[in-house]
Amino acid sequence: MALEGSTRNDPDDAREFKSVRDPLRVIVTASMMATLANWQLGIVVPLVVLDQSNSPMIALLTFALRGAAYAVSPLLGAVIDRFDQRAVFVLAQFQQAACIVLLAFTKNSWVGGALLLFSGVGAVATTITSQFVLVPKFIKPEGRDTAVAKLMSALELTRVVGLLLGGALMSWRGPMFSLLAVVALYVVAGVFSLQLPKTVTPASREGVFAGLGLGFRWLAKPDLLWLVVTMAAVNLSIGQLEAVLVTVFDQEGLTAIIASCLLAVGLATSALASRLTPALLPSWTAEKRILLSQSVVLAAMCLIAAPPVPLKALGYIVLSFATGFNNVVSITYRQNLIPIDIAGRVNSVVRMIITGTVPLSGFLYAGASHFDGVVFWLPALAILGAAVAAWSVHTFRSAAQPAASVTE
């Protein structure tokens, strides 16, 4: 494996060890610190806005401005591919720190909303650069599965800590201290990222719109198009599931602390799945492993739709395990499918579509809220079933024909 150090005392082996393993350590550590900041921010901002406006809707919509930045992710992809990706990764951390420190001292709600939106741009650039550009740039194909597993499992565990830490800091020292703690994490992540080697980017004379066209043209390639369609459909079905379960558990009489603990168990289960993924069915093709994980998600959603609360809790834990597994396999699949020199442009377009369906999931469940019992879950189950069926067709078609290389 590319991540394993050699036991021989050979200069070439030493150079390979430093060029492969050290960058991964930096990427994982910096990403963990940024994720810790992100999830603390997800607690602090809604609570602050809720306290000021006394409106849960305004609180949720305000923080959703960070996610709205995915609408401009194709433009970010063109930037990422044209410059040193290490510099983009570092500057994105500092840009978020600058936005949040200004947010901590502003009293104007419109300015605060704009700062959240701009900070979301940095968050999108960080995610695309770390997971889809820097990892495949520094890690050989045979080691990417393990590298992504380490990264994703670390991030899942960090989210649990971020949720707990965000609430603790808000209770202990209030919003100002909590926001400045977020700023400090982004700054430390940026400084730590400076340890990454500089990346060599092929010179490009194409304009921004030509870069956008390249990203969208790649969506027409069957392997990528099938993946985008099915993952967008899955996100439409389960993208806002945690928020939905919080309300469902509340209606069933569960306290907030029990509901949050169940969600934390789910995140921890997802982290475990991410870490174990390289050892789970490694001889299967990526298509079959993705199909298996999506089928398990569908089965888990059937448990969640069942009336008994214990079955809902069990279904969420099973679903979390399957999504953790799927994330590692699908990210590695895209890393190996898309050439590194255009990874920013293509993945930014892909993430705009896949991640863009997450907020739509909330509208799907809101529209079904006037239904009771199992009927409430039927729209999500129908979309999820269609997604699994679509990927099944692609998987069996791929198995029936010889593998072909994807080129631009």
WOUR-V818631 format. One record per helix or strand of 2 or more residues. SS is the DSSP state (@ for helix, = for strand). FROM is the first residue (numbers start at 1). TO is the last residue. If there is no record, write none. Layout:
# WOUR-V818631
<<SS:FROM:TO> <SS:FROM:TO>>
This chain:
# WOUR-V818631
<<@:11:53> <@:56:82> <@:85:105> <@:109:138> <@:141:193> <@:208:218> <@:222:238> <@:241:251> <@:256:279> <@:286:305> <@:309:337> <@:340:367> <@:375:400>>
